[in-house]
Amino acid sequence: IKYKEFFEKHKERLDLKKHKLNIEVFNDKWMYSGEVDLICRVDKKWTLADLKTGGWGWPQLAAYEKCGKEGKIEQLAVFDLKTNDLHVLPLVDCVEHWEQFVYARGAFYARFGI
């Protein structure tokens, strides 16, 4: 994994001055938790970001954002370290991904009761 190359390629878009790393989040209503990799500014907007080295999807990040404990997040981002690509999704485009997560969470609850 080439972290250095990723951050070098996207350094003009990233502002890591007031960043937060590895933030545990929990959603009381839907009873799930996770760990946000990074909160920083991307393209001058506060961004909840996940570093990925394999497959990924937006529902996980939409669920992290719904925990709502990290202030004003304006967008989601995936730092794809495998392809060196930076993918950004504005929050206004997250509704479908949140609904996918809720559906999957409901199926998990129905199967395991938690």
C-alpha positions in Angstrom: 0.0 0.0 0.0 1.4 3.3 -1.0 0.1 5.9 1.5 2.8 8.4 0.7 2.0 8.3 -3.1 -1.7 8.8 -2.4 -1.2 11.8 -0.2 1.4 13.3 -2.5 -1.0 13.0 -5.5 -3.9 14.7 -3.7 -2.0 17.1 -1.5 -3.5 20.2 -3.2 -7.0 18.9 -2.3 -6.3 17.9 1.3 -6.0 20.1 4.4 -4.9 18.0 7.3 -4.2 20.9 9.7 -7.2 20.2 12.0 -7.7 16.6 11.2 -9.0 13.8 13.5 -7.9 10.2 13.2 -9.6 6.9 14.2 -12.8 8.2 15.8 -15.2 5.7 17.3 -18.8 6.4 16.5 -22.1 4.8 17.8 -25.7 5.2 16.7 -28.1 4.6 19.6 -31.2 4.4 17.5 -30.0 1.7 15.0 -27.5 0.1 17.4 -24.3 0.0 15.4 -20.8 1.3 15.8 -17.7 1.8 13.8 -14.5 3.7 13.5 -14.1 6.6 11.2 -10.6 6.7 9.7 -10.2 10.4 9.2 -12.0 13.7 9.3 -10.3 16.5 7.4 -10.9 19.1 4.8 -11.1 17.9 1.2 -11.6 20.6 -1.4 -12.1 23.1 1.5 -15.1 21.1 2.9 -15.2 19.1 6.1 -15.1 15.5 5.1 -15.6 12.1 6.7 -13.1 9.9 5.0 -12.3 6.2 4.9 -9.0 4.7 3.7 -9.6 1.6 1.6 -7.3 -1.0 0.1 -9.9 -3.2 -1.5 -13.6 -3.1 -2.2 -15.8 -0.5 -0.7 -19.2 1.2 -0.9 -20.9 4.4 0.3 -23.4 2.8 2.7 -20.8 2.3 5.4 -19.7 6.0 5.3 -23.3 7.2 5.2 -23.9 5.2 8.4 -20.9 6.7 10.1 -22.1 10.2 9.2 -25.5 9.4 10.7 -23.9 8.9 14.1 -23.6 12.7 14.0 -21.1 13.2 16.8 -18.3 14.9 14.8 -19.7 18.3 14.0 -20.6 19.6 10.6 -19.6 17.1 7.9 -20.2 18.4 4.4 -19.3 15.4 2.3 -17.9 11.8 2.4 -14.8 10.6 0.8 -13.0 7.3 0.1 -9.2 7.4 -0.2 -8.7 4.4 -2.5 -5.1 3.5 -1.8 -5.3 0.6 -4.2 -6.0 2.8 -7.2 -4.7 6.1 -5.8 -8.1 7.7 -6.5 -10.0 10.1 -4.2 -13.8 9.7 -4.4 -16.1 12.3 -3.0 -19.8 12.2 -2.3 -21.8 15.3 -1.2 -24.1 14.6 1.7 -27.1 15.6 -0.4 -26.4 12.5 -2.5 -26.2 10.1 0.5 -29.9 9.3 1.0 -29.9 6.2 -1.2 -26.8 4.9 0.5 -28.2 5.4 4.0 -31.4 3.6 3.0 -29.2 0.6 1.7 -27.5 0.5 5.1 -30.8 0.6 7.0 -32.1 -2.2 4.9 -29.0 -4.3 5.6 -29.1 -3.4 9.3 -32.8 -4.6 9.4 -31.9 -7.9 7.8 -29.1 -8.4 10.3 -31.5 -7.6 13.2 -34.1 -10.1 11.8 -31.5 -12.8 11.6 -29.5 -12.3 14.8 -31.8 -10.3 17.0 -29.2 -7.6 17.7 
